[in-house]
Amino acid sequence: MNRRMKFLNGHLYHIYNRGHRKATVFHDRQDYLHFLRQLREYVEKYPVTLIAYCLMPNHDHLLLRQNGDHGISDLMQAFGTSVSKTYNKKYGAVGALFQGKFRDEHVGDTGYLRYLARYIHRNPIKALLCQQPEAWEYSNYPDVIG
């Protein structure tokens, strides 16, 4: 099936991407904040709702709802290109920032949705970056619980 036709309107998807060769994508606080600013800007341009996110040093997790045709595909293509160009310019790099195209999983039921929300927001704890999910600055865990 064509990737652009894969995502169904009104459905939730776990979107994730890892740095090329598992390389670090976020080297400093400014990298994280720039990614989040860009993400919010692009989400406003496409028929997509950002439900949850967590950024890790070498990968990211997004939980998105598609609200209109091609929303997720178009968002990820434009956003990924923008983030890669900014990274390459800042660090004098060339080529792909991420390891292939983004990956996705359909969120089909509420049980999986609950599991996924916990998984996304507990990722920094598993990686020993913090002890509580609310301590990780680069996720929207406080927004989700509050």
ROFIVO-212455 format. One record per atom (N, C-alpha, C, CB): residue number from 1; x, y, z; atom name. Coordinates in nm, 2 decimals. Each point is the difference from the previous one (the first is absolute). Glycine has a CB too. Layout:
NUM | X | Y | Z | CA
...
REM end
This chain:
1 | 0.08 | -0.12 | 0.00 | N
1 | -0.08 | 0.12 | 0.00 | CA
1 | 0.09 | 0.12 | 0.00 | C
1 | -0.19 | -0.12 | 0.12 | CB
2 | 0.15 | 0.22 | -0.19 | N
2 | 0.07 | 0.13 | -0.01 | CA
2 | 0.00 | 0.06 | 0.14 | C
2 | -0.06 | 0.03 | -0.24 | CB
3 | 0.18 | 0.02 | 0.29 | N
3 | 0.01 | 0.05 | 0.13 | CA
3 | -0.09 | 0.12 | 0.02 | C
3 | 0.24 | -0.07 | 0.01 | CB
4 | -0.26 | 0.15 | -0.12 | N
4 | -0.09 | 0.12 | 0.02 | CA
4 | -0.15 | -0.04 | 0.02 | C
4 | 0.16 | 0.12 | -0.15 | CB
5 | -0.19 | -0.25 | 0.12 | N
5 | -0.14 | -0.04 | 0.01 | CA
5 | -0.01 | -0.09 | 0.13 | C
5 | -0.04 | 0.01 | -0.25 | CB
6 | 0.14 | -0.03 | 0.32 | N
6 | 0.01 | -0.10 | 0.11 | CA
6 | -0.08 | 0.05 | 0.12 | C
6 | 0.22 | -0.08 | -0.09 | CB
7 | -0.21 | 0.21 | 0.12 | N
7 | -0.05 | 0.06 | 0.12 | CA
7 | -0.15 | 0.03 | -0.02 | C
7 | 0.22 | 0.09 | 0.06 | CB
8 | -0.30 | -0.13 | 0.04 | N
8 | -0.15 | 0.02 | -0.01 | CA
8 | -0.04 | 0.12 | 0.09 | C
8 | -0.03 | -0.24 | -0.04 | CB
9 | -0.06 | 0.32 | -0.02 | N
9 | -0.04 | 0.12 | 0.07 | CA
9 | -0.07 | -0.04 | 0.13 | C
9 | -0.03 | 0.12 | -0.22 | CB
10 | 0.05 | -0.05 | 0.33 | N
10 | -0.06 | -0.02 | 0.13 | CA
10 | 0.08 | -0.11 | 0.08 | C
10 | -0.22 | 0.07 | -0.10 | CB
11 | 0.32 | -0.13 | 0.04 | N
11 | 0.07 | -0.10 | 0.07 | CA
11 | 0.13 | 0.05 | 0.06 | C
11 | -0.09 | -0.17 | -0.15 | CB
12 | 0.14 | 0.10 | 0.26 | N
12 | 0.12 | 0.04 | 0.07 | CA
12 | 0.12 | -0.09 | -0.05 | C
12 | -0.13 | 0.07 | 0.20 | CB
13 | 0.25 | -0.01 | -0.20 | N
13 | 0.12 | -0.07 | -0.05 | CA
13 | 0.12 | 0.03 | 0.09 | C
13 | -0.09 | 0.00 | -0.24 | CB
14 | 0.17 | -0.10 | 0.27 | N
14 | 0.12 | 0.02 | 0.07 | CA
14 | 0.11 | 0.02 | -0.11 | C
14 | -0.07 | -0.14 | 0.21 | CB
15 | 0.13 | 0.25 | -0.22 | N
15 | 0.10 | 0.03 | -0.10 | CA
15 | 0.13 | 0.01 | 0.08 | C
15 | -0.16 | 0.13 | -0.15 | CB
16 | 0.26 | -0.19 | 0.10 | N
16 | 0.13 | 0.00 | 0.06 | CA
16 | 0.11 | 0.00 | -0.10 | C
16 | -0.09 | -0.11 | 0.20 | CB
17 | 0.21 | 0.17 | -0.16 | N
17 | 0.11 | 0.01 | -0.09 | CA
17 | 0.13 | 0.00 | 0.08 | C
17 | -0.14 | 0.13 | -0.17 | CB
18 | 0.24 | -0.18 | 0.11 | N
18 | 0.13 | -0.01 | 0.07 | CA
18 | 0.11 | 0.06 | -0.08 | C
18 | -0.08 | -0.21 | 0.11 | CB
19 | 0.18 | 0.27 | -0.05 | N
19 | 0.11 | 0.06 | -0.07 | CA
19 | 0.07 | -0.11 | -0.08 | C
19 | 0.03 | 0.16 | 0.18 | CB
20 | 0.02 | -0.11 | -0.30 | N
20 | 0.07 | -0.09 | -0.09 | CA
20 | 0.11 | -0.07 | 0.07 | C
20 | -0.05 | 0.16 | -0.19 | CB
21 | 0.06 | -0.29 | 0.18 | N
21 | 0.10 | -0.08 | 0.07 | CA
21 | -0.01 | 0.01 | 0.15 | C
21 | 0.15 | 0.02 | -0.20 | CB
22 | -0.27 | 0.01 | 0.25 | N
22 | -0.02 | 0.02 | 0.14 | CA
22 | 0.07 | 0.12 | 0.06 | C
22 | -0.04 | -0.25 | 0.02 | CB
23 | 0.08 | 0.34 | -0.11 | N
23 | 0.08 | 0.12 | 0.05 | CA
23 | -0.09 | 0.10 | 0.08 | C
23 | 0.15 | -0.03 | -0.21 | CB
24 | -0.09 | 0.10 | 0.29 | N
24 | -0.07 | 0.11 | 0.07 | CA
24 | -0.06 | 0.10 | -0.09 | C
24 | 0.16 | -0.03 | 0.19 | CB
25 | -0.28 | 0.07 | -0.16 | N
25 | -0.07 | 0.10 | -0.08 | CA
25 | -0.01 | 0.13 | 0.08 | C
25 | -0.14 | -0.18 | -0.11 | CB
26 | 0.13 | 0.17 | 0.24 | N
26 | -0.01 | 0.12 | 0.08 | CA
26 | 0.13 | 0.01 | 0.09 | C
26 | -0.26 | -0.02 | 0.00 | CB
27 | 0.34 | 0.11 | -0.03 | N
27 | 0.13 | 0.02 | 0.06 | CA
27 | -0.01 | 0.09 | 0.12 | C
27 | 0.12 | -0.04 | -0.21 | CB
28 | -0.21 | 0.13 | 0.21 | N
28 | -0.01 | 0.10 | 0.11 | CA
28 | -0.15 | 0.04 | 0.01 | C
28 | 0.24 | 0.08 | -0.03 | CB
29 | -0.27 | 0.00 | 0.13 | N
29 | -0.13 | 0.04 | 0.03 | CA
29 | -0.06 | 0.08 | -0.12 | C
29 | 0.05 | 0.01 | 0.25 | CB
30 | 0.03 | 0.07 | -0.31 | N
30 | -0.05 | 0.07 | -0.12 | CA
30 | -0.05 | -0.09 | -0.11 | C
30 | 0.16 | 0.19 | 0.06 | CB
31 | -0.10 | -0.30 | -0.08 | N
31 | -0.04 | -0.10 | -0.10 | CA
31 | -0.14 | -0.05 | 0.03 | C
31 | 0.24 | -0.06 | -0.04 | CB
32 | -0.26 | 0.02 | 0.17 | N
32 | -0.13 | -0.04 | 0.04 | CA
32 | -0.11 | 0.10 | -0.02 | C
32 | 0.11 | -0.15 | 0.17 | CB
33 | -0.08 | 0.27 | -0.12 | N
33 | -0.10 | 0.11 | -0.01 | CA
33 | -0.03 | 0.04 | -0.15 | C
33 | 0.08 | 0.08 | 0.23 | CB
34 | 0.02 | -0.08 | -0.31 | N
34 | -0.02 | 0.03 | -0.14 | CA
34 | -0.09 | -0.10 | -0.07 | C
34 | 0.22 | 0.11 | -0.01 | CB
35 | -0.19 | -0.24 | 0.04 | N
35 | -0.09 | -0.11 | -0.05 | CA
35 | -0.14 | 0.02 | 0.04 | C
35 | 0.20 | -0.16 | 0.01 | CB
36 | -0.22 | 0.19 | 0.12 | N
36 | -0.14 | 0.02 | 0.05 | CA
36 | -0.07 | 0.12 | -0.06 | C
36 | 0.07 | -0.11 | 0.21 | CB
37 | 0.00 | 0.22 | -0.23 | N
37 | -0.05 | 0.12 | -0.06 | CA
37 | -0.04 | -0.03 | -0.15 | C
37 | 0.14 | 0.15 | 0.15 | CB
38 | -0.06 | -0.22 | -0.22 | N
38 | -0.02 | -0.04 | -0.14 | CA
38 | -0.12 | -0.09 | 0.00 | C
38 | 0.24 | 0.03 | -0.06 | CB
39 | -0.25 | -0.13 | 0.15 | N
39 | -0.11 | -0.10 | 0.00 | CA
39 | -0.13 | 0.08 | 0.02 | C
39 | 0.16 | -0.18 | 0.09 | CB
40 | -0.17 | 0.26 | 0.01 | N
40 | -0.12 | 0.08 | 0.02 | CA
40 | -0.04 | 0.08 | -0.12 | C
40 | 0.05 | 0.01 | 0.25 | CB
41 | 0.05 | 0.05 | -0.31 | N
41 | -0.03 | 0.09 | -0.12 | CA
41 | -0.06 | -0.09 | -0.11 | C
41 | 0.19 | 0.16 | 0.06 | CB
42 | -0.13 | -0.27 | -0.09 | N
42 | -0.04 | -0.09 | -0.11 | CA
42 | -0.14 | -0.07 | 0.03 | C
42 | 0.24 | -0.04 | -0.06 | CB
43 | -0.26 | 0.01 | 0.19 | N
43 | -0.13 | -0.07 | 0.04 | CA
43 | -0.11 | 0.10 | -0.03 | C
43 | 0.11 | -0.13 | 0.18 | CB
44 | -0.09 | 0.26 | -0.17 | N
44 | -0.11 | 0.10 | -0.03 | CA
44 | -0.03 | 0.01 | -0.15 | C
44 | 0.08 | 0.13 | 0.21 | CB
45 | 0.02 | -0.17 | -0.29 | N
45 | -0.02 | 0.01 | -0.14 | CA
45 | -0.07 | -0.12 | -0.07 | C
45 | 0.20 | 0.14 | 0.00 | CB
46 | -0.21 | -0.25 | 0.07 | N
46 | -0.05 | -0.12 | -0.05 | CA
46 | -0.12 | -0.05 | 0.08 | C
46 | 0.23 | -0.06 | -0.09 | CB
47 | -0.32 | -0.02 | 0.03 | N
47 | -0.11 | -0.06 | 0.07 | CA
47 | 0.04 | -0.11 | 0.10 | C
47 | -0.15 | 0.07 | -0.19 | CB
48 | 0.22 | -0.04 | 0.29 | N
48 | 0.06 | -0.09 | 0.10 | CA
48 | -0.02 | 0.06 | 0.14 | C
48 | 0.16 | -0.10 | -0.18 | CB
49 | -0.18 | 0.01 | 0.28 | N
49 | 0.00 | 0.04 | 0.14 | CA
49 | 0.11 | -0.07 | 0.06 | C
49 | -0.25 | 0.04 | 0.01 | CB
50 | 0.34 | 0.04 | 0.07 | N
50 | 0.10 | -0.06 | 0.07 | CA
50 | -0.05 | -0.04 | 0.14 | C
50 | 0.18 | 0.14 | -0.12 | CB
51 | -0.18 | -0.26 | 0.15 | N
51 | -0.06 | -0.05 | 0.13 | CA
51 | 0.11 | -0.01 | 0.11 | C
51 | -0.18 | -0.13 | -0.13 | CB
52 | 0.29 | 0.07 | 0.09 | N
52 | 0.11 | -0.02 | 0.10 | CA
52 | 0.13 | -0.01 | -0.08 | C
52 | -0.15 | -0.13 | 0.16 | CB
53 | 0.26 | 0.17 | -0.08 | N
53 | 0.13 | -0.01 | -0.06 | CA
53 | 0.10 | -0.02 | 0.11 | C
53 | -0.07 | 0.14 | -0.20 | CB
54 | 0.19 | -0.20 | 0.16 | N
54 | 0.11 | -0.01 | 0.08 | CA
54 | 0.13 | 0.00 | -0.09 | C
54 | -0.13 | -0.12 | 0.19 | CB
55 | 0.22 | 0.21 | -0.16 | N
55 | 0.12 | 0.01 | -0.08 | CA
55 | 0.11 | -0.06 | 0.09 | C
55 | -0.08 | 0.20 | -0.13 | CB
56 | 0.16 | -0.29 | 0.07 | N
56 | 0.11 | -0.07 | 0.06 | CA
56 | 0.13 | 0.05 | -0.07 | C
56 | -0.14 | -0.20 | 0.07 | CB
57 | 0.25 | 0.18 | -0.01 | N
57 | 0.13 | 0.05 | -0.07 | CA
57 | 0.01 | -0.05 | -0.15 | C
57 | 0.10 | 0.00 | 0.23 | CB
58 | -0.14 | -0.13 | -0.26 | N
58 | 0.02 | -0.05 | -0.13 | CA
58 | -0.12 | -0.04 | -0.07 | C
58 | 0.22 | -0.07 | 0.07 | CB
59 | -0.34 | 0.10 | -0.02 | N
59 | -0.13 | -0.03 | -0.06 | CA
59 | -0.11 | 0.08 | 0.05 | C
59 | 0.09 | -0.23 | -0.04 | CB
60 | -0.21 | 0.22 | -0.02 | N
60 | -0.11 | 0.07 | 0.04 | CA
60 | -0.13 | -0.09 | -0.01 | C
60 | 0.11 | 0.22 | -0.06 | CB
61 | -0.21 | -0.19 | 0.14 | N
61 | -0.13 | -0.07 | 0.00 | CA
61 | -0.10 | 0.10 | -0.01 | C
61 | 0.08 | -0.19 | 0.13 | CB
62 | -0.18 | 0.17 | -0.22 | N
62 | -0.11 | 0.09 | -0.02 | CA
62 | -0.13 | -0.08 | 0.00 | C
62 | 0.14 | 0.17 | -0.13 | CB
63 | -0.24 | -0.12 | 0.19 | N
63 | -0.13 | -0.06 | -0.01 | CA
63 | -0.09 | 0.10 | -0.07 | C
63 | 0.03 | -0.15 | 0.21 | CB
64 | -0.07 | 0.11 | -0.33 | N
64 | -0.08 | 0.10 | -0.08 | CA
64 | -0.13 | -0.06 | -0.04 | C
64 | 0.21 | 0.09 | -0.09 | CB
65 | -0.31 | 0.00 | 0.07 | N
65 | -0.13 | -0.03 | -0.06 | CA
65 | 0.00 | 0.06 | -0.14 | C
65 | -0.12 | -0.02 | 0.23 | CB
66 | 0.08 | -0.05 | -0.33 | N
66 | -0.02 | 0.05 | -0.13 | CA
66 | -0.14 | 0.06 | -0.01 | C
66 | 0.17 | -0.16 | -0.10 | CB
67 | -0.18 | 0.28 | 0.06 | N
67 | -0.13 | 0.07 | -0.01 | CA
67 | -0.05 | 0.03 | -0.14 | C
67 | 0.05 | 0.10 | 0.22 | CB
68 | 0.04 | -0.13 | -0.31 | N
68 | -0.03 | 0.03 | -0.14 | CA
68 | 0.09 | -0.08 | -0.09 | C
68 | -0.09 | 0.23 | 0.05 | CB
69 | 0.05 | -0.25 | -0.18 | N
69 | 0.08 | -0.08 | -0.09 | CA
69 | 0.15 | 0.04 | -0.01 | C
69 | -0.21 | -0.02 | -0.13 | CB
70 | 0.29 | -0.08 | 0.14 | N
70 | 0.15 | 0.02 | -0.01 | CA
70 | 0.06 | 0.08 | 0.11 | C
70 | -0.03 | -0.02 | -0.25 | CB
71 | -0.04 | 0.05 | 0.35 | N
71 | 0.05 | 0.09 | 0.11 | CA
71 | 0.14 | -0.05 | 0.05 | C
71 | -0.23 | 0.06 | 0.06 | CB
72 | 0.23 | -0.18 | -0.01 | N
72 | 0.12 | -0.05 | 0.06 | CA
72 | 0.12 | -0.01 | -0.10 | C
72 | -0.14 | -0.13 | 0.17 | CB
73 | 0.11 | 0.07 | -0.28 | N
73 | 0.10 | -0.01 | -0.11 | CA
73 | 0.06 | 0.13 | -0.04 | C
73 | -0.11 | -0.20 | -0.08 | CB
74 | 0.02 | 0.30 | 0.05 | N
74 | 0.05 | 0.13 | -0.04 | CA
74 | 0.08 | 0.07 | 0.11 | C
74 | -0.20 | 0.01 | -0.16 | CB
75 | 0.14 | -0.02 | 0.28 | N
75 | 0.07 | 0.06 | 0.12 | CA
75 | 0.14 | -0.05 | 0.02 | C
75 | -0.22 | 0.03 | 0.11 | CB
76 | 0.23 | -0.16 | -0.11 | N
76 | 0.13 | -0.07 | 0.03 | CA
76 | 0.10 | 0.03 | -0.11 | C
76 | -0.12 | -0.18 | 0.13 | CB
77 | 0.08 | 0.19 | -0.25 | N
77 | 0.09 | 0.03 | -0.11 | CA
77 | 0.05 | 0.14 | 0.01 | C
77 | -0.12 | -0.16 | -0.15 | CB
78 | 0.03 | 0.25 | 0.16 | N
78 | 0.05 | 0.14 | 0.01 | CA
78 | 0.08 | 0.03 | 0.13 | C
78 | -0.21 | 0.07 | -0.13 | CB
79 | 0.16 | -0.12 | 0.24 | N
79 | 0.06 | 0.02 | 0.13 | CA
79 | 0.14 | -0.07 | 0.00 | C
79 | -0.22 | 0.02 | 0.11 | CB
80 | 0.23 | -0.14 | -0.15 | N
80 | 0.13 | -0.07 | -0.01 | CA
80 | 0.10 | 0.07 | -0.08 | C
80 | -0.13 | -0.21 | 0.03 | CB
81 | 0.09 | 0.26 | -0.14 | N
81 | 0.09 | 0.08 | -0.09 | CA
81 | 0.05 | 0.12 | 0.07 | C
81 | -0.12 | -0.09 | -0.20 | CB
82 | 0.03 | 0.16 | 0.26 | N
82 | 0.04 | 0.13 | 0.07 | CA
82 | 0.09 | -0.03 | 0.11 | C
82 | -0.22 | 0.10 | -0.06 | CB
83 | 0.19 | -0.20 | 0.15 | N
83 | 0.09 | -0.03 | 0.11 | CA
83 | 0.14 | -0.04 | -0.05 | C
83 | -0.20 | -0.07 | 0.14 | CB
84 | 0.20 | -0.02 | -0.24 | N
84 | 0.13 | -0.04 | -0.05 | CA
84 | 0.09 | 0.11 | -0.06 | C
84 | -0.11 | -0.22 | -0.05 | CB
85 | 0.04 | 0.31 | -0.02 | N
85 | 0.08 | 0.11 | -0.06 | CA
85 | 0.06 | 0.09 | 0.11 | C
85 | -0.15 | 0.00 | -0.20 | CB
86 | 0.07 | 0.03 | 0.31 | N
86 | 0.04 | 0.08 | 0.11 | CA
86 | 0.12 | -0.07 | 0.07 | C
86 | -0.23 | 0.09 | 0.03 | CB
87 | 0.22 | -0.22 | -0.01 | N
87 | 0.10 | -0.08 | 0.07 | CA
87 | 0.13 | 0.01 | -0.08 | C
87 | -0.17 | -0.15 | 0.10 | CB
88 | 0.16 | 0.12 | -0.23 | N
88 | 0.12 | -0.01 | -0.09 | CA
88 | 0.07 | 0.14 | 0.00 | C
88 | -0.11 | -0.18 | -0.14 | CB
89 | 0.03 | 0.28 | 0.13 | N
89 | 0.06 | 0.14 | 0.00 | CA
89 | 0.07 | 0.03 | 0.13 | C
89 | -0.18 | 0.08 | -0.16 | CB
90 | 0.12 | -0.11 | 0.27 | N
90 | 0.06 | 0.03 | 0.13 | CA
90 | 0.12 | -0.08 | 0.03 | C
90 | -0.22 | 0.05 | 0.08 | CB
91 | 0.22 | -0.18 | -0.12 | N
91 | 0.12 | -0.09 | 0.03 | CA
91 | 0.09 | -0.03 | -0.12 | C
91 | -0.15 | -0.10 | 0.17 | CB
92 | 0.13 | 0.17 | -0.28 | N
92 | 0.08 | -0.02 | -0.12 | CA
92 | -0.01 | -0.14 | -0.05 | C
92 | 0.15 | 0.17 | 0.09 | CB
93 | -0.26 | -0.24 | -0.07 | N
93 | -0.02 | -0.13 | -0.05 | CA
93 | -0.07 | -0.01 | -0.13 | C
93 | -0.02 | -0.07 | 0.23 | CB
94 | 0.02 | -0.04 | -0.30 | N
94 | -0.07 | -0.02 | -0.12 | CA
94 | -0.07 | -0.13 | 0.00 | C
94 | 0.17 | 0.13 | -0.12 | CB
95 | -0.27 | -0.14 | 0.04 | N
95 | -0.08 | -0.13 | -0.01 | CA
95 | -0.11 | -0.01 | 0.10 | C
95 | 0.20 | -0.10 | -0.08 | CB
96 | -0.24 | -0.02 | 0.10 | N
96 | -0.12 | -0.03 | 0.08 | CA
96 | 0.03 | 0.02 | 0.15 | C
96 | -0.08 | -0.16 | -0.17 | CB
97 | -0.01 | 0.22 | 0.24 | N
97 | 0.00 | 0.01 | 0.15 | CA
97 | -0.05 | -0.13 | 0.06 | C
97 | -0.02 | 0.25 | -0.02 | CB
98 | -0.09 | -0.30 | -0.04 | N
98 | -0.07 | -0.11 | 0.06 | CA
98 | 0.03 | -0.13 | -0.08 | C
98 | -0.18 | 0.15 | 0.08 | CB
99 | 0.16 | -0.26 | -0.01 | N
99 | 0.02 | -0.13 | -0.05 | CA
99 | -0.12 | -0.04 | -0.09 | C
99 | 0.15 | -0.06 | 0.20 | CB
100 | -0.14 | 0.09 | -0.32 | N
100 | -0.11 | -0.04 | -0.09 | CA
100 | -0.13 | 0.09 | 0.02 | C
100 | 0.09 | -0.23 | -0.01 | CB
101 | -0.20 | 0.18 | -0.05 | N
101 | -0.12 | 0.07 | 0.02 | CA
101 | -0.05 | -0.02 | 0.14 | C
101 | -0.06 | -0.02 | -0.24 | CB
102 | -0.03 | 0.11 | 0.29 | N
102 | -0.06 | -0.02 | 0.14 | CA
102 | -0.07 | -0.14 | 0.00 | C
102 | -0.02 | 0.25 | 0.03 | CB
103 | 0.00 | -0.30 | 0.09 | N
103 | -0.07 | -0.12 | 0.01 | CA
103 | -0.13 | 0.03 | 0.07 | C
103 | 0.21 | -0.14 | 0.01 | CB
104 | -0.31 | 0.05 | -0.02 | N
104 | -0.13 | 0.03 | 0.05 | CA
104 | -0.07 | -0.12 | 0.05 | C
104 | -0.02 | 0.20 | -0.15 | CB
105 | -0.07 | -0.19 | 0.25 | N
105 | -0.09 | -0.11 | 0.04 | CA
105 | -0.14 | 0.06 | 0.02 | C
105 | 0.20 | -0.12 | 0.12 | CB
106 | -0.29 | 0.05 | -0.17 | N
106 | -0.14 | 0.04 | 0.02 | CA
106 | -0.04 | -0.02 | 0.14 | C
106 | -0.06 | -0.05 | -0.24 | CB
107 | -0.01 | 0.14 | 0.31 | N
107 | -0.05 | -0.02 | 0.13 | CA
107 | -0.15 | -0.03 | -0.01 | C
107 | 0.17 | 0.16 | 0.10 | CB
108 | -0.20 | -0.29 | -0.09 | N
108 | -0.13 | -0.05 | -0.03 | CA
108 | -0.10 | -0.01 | 0.12 | C
108 | 0.11 | -0.12 | -0.17 | CB
109 | -0.06 | 0.12 | 0.29 | N
109 | -0.10 | -0.01 | 0.11 | CA
109 | 0.05 | 0.07 | 0.12 | C
109 | -0.07 | -0.22 | -0.08 | CB
110 | -0.01 | 0.25 | 0.18 | N
110 | 0.03 | 0.08 | 0.12 | CA
110 | 0.11 | -0.07 | 0.09 | C
110 | -0.23 | 0.10 | -0.01 | CB
111 | 0.23 | -0.23 | 0.01 | N
111 | 0.10 | -0.08 | 0.08 | CA
111 | 0.14 | 0.03 | -0.06 | C
111 | -0.17 | -0.18 | 0.05 | CB
112 | 0.18 | 0.18 | -0.18 | N
112 | 0.13 | 0.03 | -0.06 | CA
112 | 0.03 | 0.14 | 0.02 | C
112 | -0.03 | -0.18 | -0.17 | CB
113 | -0.07 | 0.27 | 0.16 | N
113 | 0.03 | 0.14 | 0.02 | CA
113 | 0.05 | 0.03 | 0.14 | C
113 | -0.18 | 0.05 | -0.16 | CB
114 | 0.13 | -0.11 | 0.26 | N
114 | 0.05 | 0.02 | 0.14 | CA
114 | 0.14 | -0.05 | 0.01 | C
114 | -0.23 | -0.03 | 0.09 | CB
115 | 0.26 | -0.09 | -0.14 | N
115 | 0.13 | -0.06 | 0.00 | CA
115 | 0.10 | 0.09 | -0.07 | C
115 | -0.10 | -0.23 | 0.00 | CB
116 | 0.06 | 0.28 | -0.12 | N
116 | 0.09 | 0.09 | -0.08 | CA
116 | 0.03 | 0.13 | 0.07 | C
116 | -0.10 | -0.11 | -0.20 | CB
117 | 0.00 | 0.17 | 0.26 | N
117 | 0.02 | 0.13 | 0.07 | CA
117 | 0.10 | -0.02 | 0.12 | C
117 | -0.23 | 0.07 | -0.06 | CB
118 | 0.22 | -0.18 | 0.13 | N
118 | 0.10 | -0.04 | 0.10 | CA
118 | 0.13 | -0.02 | -0.05 | C
118 | -0.18 | -0.10 | 0.14 | CB
119 | 0.19 | 0.02 | -0.25 | N
119 | 0.13 | -0.03 | -0.07 | CA
119 | 0.07 | 0.13 | -0.04 | C
119 | -0.10 | -0.23 | -0.07 | CB
120 | 0.03 | 0.31 | 0.00 | N
120 | 0.06 | 0.13 | -0.05 | CA
120 | 0.05 | 0.08 | 0.11 | C
120 | -0.16 | 0.00 | -0.19 | CB
121 | 0.08 | 0.02 | 0.30 | N
121 | 0.05 | 0.09 | 0.10 | CA
121 | 0.09 | -0.06 | 0.10 | C
121 | -0.21 | 0.11 | -0.03 | CB
122 | 0.22 | -0.24 | 0.04 | N
122 | 0.10 | -0.07 | 0.09 | CA
122 | 0.13 | -0.03 | -0.07 | C
122 | -0.19 | -0.10 | 0.12 | CB
123 | 0.20 | 0.13 | -0.25 | N
123 | 0.12 | -0.02 | -0.07 | CA
123 | 0.13 | 0.06 | 0.06 | C
123 | -0.14 | -0.01 | -0.21 | CB
124 | 0.13 | 0.14 | 0.26 | N
124 | 0.12 | 0.06 | 0.06 | CA
124 | 0.04 | -0.07 | 0.13 | C
124 | -0.07 | 0.21 | -0.10 | CB
125 | -0.03 | -0.27 | 0.17 | N
125 | 0.03 | -0.08 | 0.13 | CA
125 | 0.08 | -0.12 | -0.04 | C
125 | -0.21 | 0.09 | 0.12 | CB
126 | 0.16 | -0.16 | -0.22 | N
126 | 0.06 | -0.13 | -0.04 | CA
126 | 0.15 | 0.03 | -0.05 | C
126 | -0.23 | -0.09 | -0.07 | CB
127 | 0.25 | 0.21 | 0.01 | N
127 | 0.13 | 0.03 | -0.05 | CA
127 | 0.09 | 0.07 | 0.11 | C
127 | -0.10 | 0.03 | -0.23 | CB
128 | 0.05 | -0.03 | 0.35 | N
128 | 0.07 | 0.06 | 0.12 | CA
128 | 0.03 | 0.15 | -0.02 | C
128 | 0.09 | -0.23 | 0.04 | CB
129 | -0.18 | 0.30 | -0.10 | N
129 | 0.02 | 0.14 | -0.02 | CA
129 | -0.07 | 0.08 | 0.11 | C
129 | 0.01 | -0.03 | -0.25 | CB
130 | -0.11 | -0.03 | 0.32 | N
130 | -0.07 | 0.06 | 0.11 | CA
130 | -0.06 | -0.11 | 0.08 | C
130 | -0.04 | 0.22 | -0.13 | CB
131 | -0.02 | -0.18 | 0.24 | N
131 | -0.07 | -0.10 | 0.09 | CA
131 | -0.15 | 0.00 | -0.01 | C
131 | 0.20 | 0.02 | 0.15 | CB
132 | -0.25 | 0.09 | -0.19 | N
132 | -0.15 | 0.02 | -0.01 | CA
132 | -0.03 | 0.06 | -0.14 | C
132 | -0.03 | 0.03 | 0.25 | CB
133 | -0.08 | -0.07 | -0.32 | N
133 | -0.03 | 0.05 | -0.13 | CA
133 | -0.01 | 0.16 | 0.00 | C
133 | -0.11 | -0.22 | -0.06 | CB
134 | 0.06 | 0.27 | 0.16 | N
134 | -0.02 | 0.15 | 0.00 | CA
134 | 0.13 | 0.08 | 0.01 | C
134 | -0.22 | -0.04 | 0.11 | CB
135 | 0.33 | -0.03 | -0.07 | N
135 | 0.13 | 0.06 | 0.00 | CA
135 | 0.07 | 0.02 | -0.13 | C
135 | 0.02 | -0.10 | 0.23 | CB
136 | -0.08 | 0.03 | -0.33 | N
136 | 0.06 | 0.01 | -0.14 | CA
136 | -0.06 | 0.11 | -0.07 | C
136 | 0.04 | -0.25 | -0.01 | CB
137 | 0.04 | 0.35 | -0.02 | N
137 | -0.05 | 0.13 | -0.06 | CA
137 | -0.05 | -0.02 | -0.14 | C
137 | 0.16 | 0.12 | 0.14 | CB
138 | -0.12 | -0.22 | -0.21 | N
138 | -0.02 | -0.01 | -0.14 | CA
138 | -0.11 | -0.10 | -0.03 | C
138 | 0.24 | 0.05 | -0.04 | CB
139 | -0.34 | -0.05 | 0.12 | N
139 | -0.13 | -0.08 | -0.03 | CA
139 | -0.11 | 0.09 | 0.05 | C
139 | 0.12 | -0.23 | 0.02 | CB
140 | -0.24 | 0.19 | -0.06 | N
140 | -0.12 | 0.07 | 0.04 | CA
140 | -0.08 | -0.07 | 0.11 | C
140 | -0.01 | 0.10 | -0.23 | CB
141 | 0.09 | -0.18 | 0.31 | N
141 | -0.07 | -0.08 | 0.11 | CA
141 | -0.08 | 0.09 | 0.09 | C
141 | 0.19 | -0.16 | -0.01 | CB
142 | -0.13 | 0.28 | 0.06 | N
142 | -0.08 | 0.08 | 0.09 | CA
142 | -0.13 | 0.05 | -0.07 | C
142 | 0.21 | 0.08 | 0.11 | CB
143 | -0.21 | -0.05 | -0.24 | N
143 | -0.12 | 0.04 | -0.07 | CA
143 | -0.10 | -0.12 | 0.00 | C
143 | 0.13 | 0.17 | -0.14 | CB
144 | -0.08 | -0.29 | 0.12 | N
144 | -0.09 | -0.11 | -0.02 | CA
144 | -0.07 | -0.03 | 0.14 | C
144 | 0.15 | -0.10 | -0.18 | CB
145 | -0.08 | 0.10 | 0.29 | N
145 | -0.06 | -0.03 | 0.13 | CA
145 | -0.08 | 0.12 | 0.06 | C
145 | 0.19 | -0.17 | 0.03 | CB
146 | -0.16 | 0.29 | -0.08 | N
146 | -0.06 | 0.12 | 0.07 | CA
146 | -0.11 | 0.05 | -0.09 | C
146 | 0.21 | 0.06 | 0.11 | CB
REM end
